[in-house]
Amino acid sequence: MKSSNSKKSVLQESAMAYGNSLGRIEIIRKGLPYSTIDELSERMQRPIKFLLGVLGIAQTTYNLNKRQEAVLNSKESELVVAISELLSFGQEVFNNEEEKFNRWLEMPNQSLNGITPQSLFDTLSGVAEVRKCLNRIEYGNFA
C-alpha cells in the first residue's frame, strides 16, 4: 500500500537513525504511527493480524488508532524497531533471498528448542535470540 505522495515509509525514513542509539531512542519515545504496522506486515509478508498478536493490540484498537492517526506507545514502537532491524539483518544474512529468509522464519529451529523464529517476535529478548541464530548462520555455525 503506497501513499498517494512519493514520501518514503516511516520505517525507511527512520532506518538511518536505528544505527544511532540516541536517534533510535528519540524515534521510540515519539512513537511510531499505527500505519507502521501495515508497512511491517507488508515487509514481513505476514497478515496484519499476525503483527497485532505480536504487539498485543486488539484489531478494534488498531482500526480506531490508525483512523485517528495515533502513535504506538514506546514499548510497541521499540518492538517494531527491533523487528524491522532484525528483518534487515536477516535479509543480509540470507543474501537478499527474501523467500528463503521468510521460510526460515516460519520453520521450527533446533537452536531455538524447536520453535519458529517468528514466534519469538513478541518480546525484545525473543528478537535478540533470533538475532543470535542469524549471527551463527552468518559466521557458518548451525542455526
C-alpha positions in Angstrom: 0.0 0.0 0.0 1.7 3.1 -1.2 0.6 6.6 -0.1 -0.6 9.0 -2.8 2.6 11.1 -2.3 6.1 10.0 -3.1 7.3 10.1 0.6 9.3 7.3 1.9 7.8 5.0 4.5 8.2 5.7 8.2 10.4 2.6 8.5 12.6 3.7 5.6 12.9 7.3 7.0 13.9 6.2 10.4 16.2 3.3 9.3 19.2 5.6 9.3 18.6 6.6 12.9 18.5 3.0 14.0 22.3 2.8 13.9 22.5 5.8 16.2 21.4 4.9 19.7 20.2 8.4 20.5 18.3 8.7 17.2 16.7 5.3 17.9 15.6 6.3 21.4 14.1 9.5 20.1 12.1 7.6 17.5 10.9 5.2 20.1 9.9 7.8 22.6 7.9 9.8 20.0 6.1 6.7 19.0 5.7 5.3 15.5 2.4 5.8 13.7 -0.1 2.9 13.7 0.4 2.8 9.9 3.9 1.4 10.6 2.2 -1.9 11.4 0.9 -2.0 7.8 4.4 -1.4 6.4 6.0 -4.0 8.6 3.2 -6.5 7.7 3.9 -6.0 4.0 7.6 -6.2 4.6 7.3 -9.5 6.5 4.7 -10.8 4.1 2.6 -11.7 7.1 -1.0 -10.7 7.8 -1.6 -7.6 9.9 -3.4 -9.9 12.4 0.0 -11.7 13.0 1.7 -8.4 14.0 -1.3 -7.3 16.1 -0.8 -10.6 18.0 2.9 -10.0 18.4 2.3 -6.5 19.7 -0.7 -7.4 21.8 -3.0 -5.0 20.1 -6.7 -5.7 19.6 -8.0 -5.4 16.0 -10.6 -2.8 17.1 -7.9 -0.7 18.9 -5.7 -0.9 15.8 -8.5 0.2 13.5 -9.5 3.1 15.7 -6.0 4.3 16.4 -5.0 4.0 12.7 -8.0 6.0 11.7 -7.2 8.7 14.3 -3.5 8.7 13.1 -2.4 7.8 16.7 1.1 6.6 17.5 2.2 3.3 19.1 3.4 3.6 22.7 7.1 3.4 23.4 7.2 -0.3 24.2 5.3 -1.2 21.0 7.4 1.2 19.0 10.6 -0.3 20.4 9.4 -3.8 19.4 8.6 -2.6 15.9 12.0 -1.0 15.5 13.7 -4.2 16.8 11.8 -6.4 14.4 12.5 -4.1 11.5 16.2 -4.1 12.3 16.1 -7.9 12.6 14.4 -8.2 9.2 17.1 -6.1 7.6 19.9 -8.1 9.2 18.2 -11.4 8.2 17.9 -10.2 4.6 21.6 -9.6 4.6 22.4 -12.9 6.1 20.3 -14.7 3.5 21.9 -12.7 0.7 18.6 -10.8 0.0 16.9 -14.1 -0.8 13.6 -12.9 0.7 11.6 -16.1 0.1 14.4 -18.3 1.7 14.6 -15.9 4.8 10.8 -15.9 5.2 10.7 -19.7 5.1 13.5 -19.8 7.8 11.4 -17.5 10.0 8.5 -20.0 9.7 10.4 -23.2 10.3 11.0 -24.8 13.7 14.6 -24.2 14.6 16.7 -26.7 16.6 18.8 -23.9 18.2 15.5 -22.3 19.5 14.3 -25.6 21.1 12.2 -26.5 18.1 10.1 -23.3 17.9 9.9 -21.0 14.9 11.9 -17.7 14.9 8.9 -15.6 14.2 7.1 -17.0 17.3 9.7 -15.1 19.4 8.9 -11.7 17.9 6.6 -10.7 20.8 9.5 -9.8 23.2 12.8 -8.0 22.8 14.6 -11.0 24.4 13.0 -13.2 21.7 14.1 -10.9 18.9 17.6 -11.0 20.4 17.6 -14.8 20.4 16.6 -14.8 16.7 19.4 -12.4 16.0 21.9 -14.7 17.7 20.7 -17.5 15.4 21.2 -15.3 12.4 24.7 -14.4 13.7 25.6 -18.1 13.9 24.3 -18.6 10.3 26.3 -15.6 9.1 29.5 -17.0 10.6 28.9 -20.5 9.4 27.6 -22.2 12.5 24.5 -24.3 12.6 21.2 -22.4 13.4 
